[in-house]
Amino acid sequence: MDALAKPKGALGRMEDLAAWVAGCQQSCPPRPLDRVRAVILAGDHGVSHESVSAYPREITSVMVRAFVAGIAGANCLARQHDVSLRVLDLGVDDDLDDLPAEVSAYHLGPSEPIDKTDALTAADCRQALRTGEAIAEDEITAGADLLIIGDMGIGNTTPAAALVAASLGLPAGEVVGRGTGVDDDRLRHKTQVIAAALDRIGERGEDPFQRLAALGSADIAAGVGFLRAAARSGVPVLLDGVVSVAEACVAEDLEPGVVAWCAAGHRSTEPAQHLALEKLGLEPILDLGLRLGEGTGALTALPVLRSAVLVLRELAVLADL
């Protein structure tokens, strides 16, 4: 990169991103990121019964149908950037019988309220991890040279924030955010729910598997498995918002080295995501105040990552001019 026809360091973060892709591919210059595949993992969360979101629980299944119809935010960006996108129901509290069978092929069931009981049994958590690994392996077999993981589930920033707090040893008040845009009263209630969940699990939060079962969900646990499988196969992942970053925290604790295969697409408005990114040593590509989820931040950042690769591939070497 320093030998190219430009002042050293003149392309800033793009130089670091190009080097990361080259390292992941073990190829310099790296191959173009032409085969990007995104998966949205959807599920309902027990805490959504407790007014921690500005939207009702039923919106999860509504949005799954929107993804299938191709009219959600992630669909718009995926089409624009030629990304294969599919949505999978891991724990949506709806039969979704009107949708193609493959949408719910991995359905495991909604989670329990984390302030009252463990979100998942140990057996269900193990199954969700294996399911996430299988989903990633399917995408890799289909030819992915970069993966994007998205999320959909009303209330999902609550377990994500709880997981970050337990992973980093932080109190609820430092990680809680407004999610879909809750008012001050709901923000206080959300903080209380997370604090109760952290108090309930106590020292079990130090063990990453127990932490995931106690505070996660089927879709979040599948996301952890997805990241582990991608790292094992040497396929890089572009992370999105607080949910995928929370998954990365747990995946890194379960299997150190996973985060080396991850880049942060953007900085969301969630405090938990900021803290987790710092802990993981990931600097986000974009900072646009996004908080939609669905993988939209990662999809928006994708052209920057592709541009970084193309510069390293195509820019002239200064000595050859």
ChimeraX attribute file (.defattr): number of C-alpha atoms within 10 A of each C-alpha:
attribute: neighborCount
match mode: 1-to-1
recipient: residues
	/A:1	20
	/A:2	12
	/A:3	13
	/A:4	17
	/A:5	14
	/A:6	14
	/A:7	11
	/A:8	12
	/A:9	12
	/A:10	10
	/A:11	13
	/A:12	9
	/A:13	16
	/A:14	20
	/A:15	19
	/A:16	15
	/A:17	19
	/A:18	25
	/A:19	21
	/A:20	21
	/A:21	28
	/A:22	17
	/A:23	17
	/A:24	19
	/A:25	16
	/A:26	13
	/A:27	11
	/A:28	15
	/A:29	19
	/A:30	20
	/A:31	17
	/A:32	15
	/A:33	17
	/A:34	14
	/A:35	15
	/A:36	23
	/A:37	23
	/A:38	26
	/A:39	22
	/A:40	24
	/A:41	28
	/A:42	31
	/A:43	30
	/A:44	30
	/A:45	31
	/A:46	21
	/A:47	25
	/A:48	22
	/A:49	15
	/A:50	15
	/A:51	16
	/A:52	29
	/A:53	24
	/A:54	16
	/A:55	15
	/A:56	13
	/A:57	22
	/A:58	15
	/A:59	14
	/A:60	24
	/A:61	22
	/A:62	12
	/A:63	20
	/A:64	25
	/A:65	18
	/A:66	16
	/A:67	22
	/A:68	17
	/A:69	11
	/A:70	16
	/A:71	12
	/A:72	16
	/A:73	16
	/A:74	27
	/A:75	23
	/A:76	14
	/A:77	19
	/A:78	21
	/A:79	12
	/A:80	11
	/A:81	15
	/A:82	12
	/A:83	22
	/A:84	17
	/A:85	22
	/A:86	18
	/A:87	23
	/A:88	24
	/A:89	30
	/A:90	28
	/A:91	24
	/A:92	29
	/A:93	18
	/A:94	15
	/A:95	11
	/A:96	16
	/A:97	9
	/A:98	7
	/A:99	13
	/A:100	10
	/A:101	10
	/A:102	12
	/A:103	19
	/A:104	19
	/A:105	11
	/A:106	21
	/A:107	21
	/A:108	20
	/A:109	20
	/A:110	23
	/A:111	28
	/A:112	22
	/A:113	23
	/A:114	27
	/A:115	23
	/A:116	15
	/A:117	16
	/A:118	22
	/A:119	26
	/A:120	25
	/A:121	16
	/A:122	15
	/A:123	9
	/A:124	18
	/A:125	25
	/A:126	18
	/A:127	17
	/A:128	28
	/A:129	25
	/A:130	18
	/A:131	24
	/A:132	27
	/A:133	21
	/A:134	17
	/A:135	21
	/A:136	28
	/A:137	17
	/A:138	12
	/A:139	20
	/A:140	21
	/A:141	9
	/A:142	11
	/A:143	13
	/A:144	22
	/A:145	21
	/A:146	24
	/A:147	26
	/A:148	30
	/A:149	27
	/A:150	28
	/A:151	26
	/A:152	27
	/A:153	27
	/A:154	29
	/A:155	27
	/A:156	28
	/A:157	27
	/A:158	30
	/A:159	28
	/A:160	28
	/A:161	30
	/A:162	33
	/A:163	32
	/A:164	31
	/A:165	25
	/A:166	27
	/A:167	21
	/A:168	17
	/A:169	12
	/A:170	16
	/A:171	17
	/A:172	24
	/A:173	17
	/A:174	13
	/A:175	24
	/A:176	26
	/A:177	23
	/A:178	22
	/A:179	24
	/A:180	17
	/A:181	13
	/A:182	17
	/A:183	12
	/A:184	10
	/A:185	10
	/A:186	17
	/A:187	20
	/A:188	16
	/A:189	14
	/A:190	27
	/A:191	24
	/A:192	17
	/A:193	23
	/A:194	28
	/A:195	18
	/A:196	17
	/A:197	24
	/A:198	26
	/A:199	14
	/A:200	17
	/A:201	20
	/A:202	12
	/A:203	12
	/A:204	15
	/A:205	24
	/A:206	15
	/A:207	14
	/A:208	20
	/A:209	20
	/A:210	19
	/A:211	23
	/A:212	32
	/A:213	25
	/A:214	31
	/A:215	31
	/A:216	31
	/A:217	34
	/A:218	35
	/A:219	37
	/A:220	33
	/A:221	28
	/A:222	29
	/A:223	33
	/A:224	29
	/A:225	28
	/A:226	29
	/A:227	33
	/A:228	29
	/A:229	22
	/A:230	24
	/A:231	22
	/A:232	13
	/A:233	13
	/A:234	19
	/A:235	20
	/A:236	25
	/A:237	27
	/A:238	27
	/A:239	27
	/A:240	32
	/A:241	31
	/A:242	32
	/A:243	30
	/A:244	25
	/A:245	30
	/A:246	28
	/A:247	26
	/A:248	26
	/A:249	24
	/A:250	28
	/A:251	26
	/A:252	19
	/A:253	16
	/A:254	16
	/A:255	14
	/A:256	12
	/A:257	14
	/A:258	24
	/A:259	23
	/A:260	18
	/A:261	21
	/A:262	26
	/A:263	25
	/A:264	23
	/A:265	28
	/A:266	28
	/A:267	24
	/A:268	23
	/A:269	19
	/A:270	21
	/A:271	18
	/A:272	30
	/A:273	27
	/A:274	19
	/A:275	19
	/A:276	22
	/A:277	21
	/A:278	11
	/A:279	13
	/A:280	15
	/A:281	13
	/A:282	17
	/A:283	15
	/A:284	21
	/A:285	22
	/A:286	18
	/A:287	13
	/A:288	12
	/A:289	12
	/A:290	17
	/A:291	20
	/A:292	18
	/A:293	26
	/A:294	30
	/A:295	30
	/A:296	27
	/A:297	30
	/A:298	31
	/A:299	28
	/A:300	22
	/A:301	20
	/A:302	24
	/A:303	13
	/A:304	18
	/A:305	25
	/A:306	18
	/A:307	16
	/A:308	23
	/A:309	25
	/A:310	17
	/A:311	17
	/A:312	21
	/A:313	16
	/A:314	10
	/A:315	13
	/A:316	14
	/A:317	14
	/A:318	12
	/A:319	8
	/A:320	8
	/A:321	7
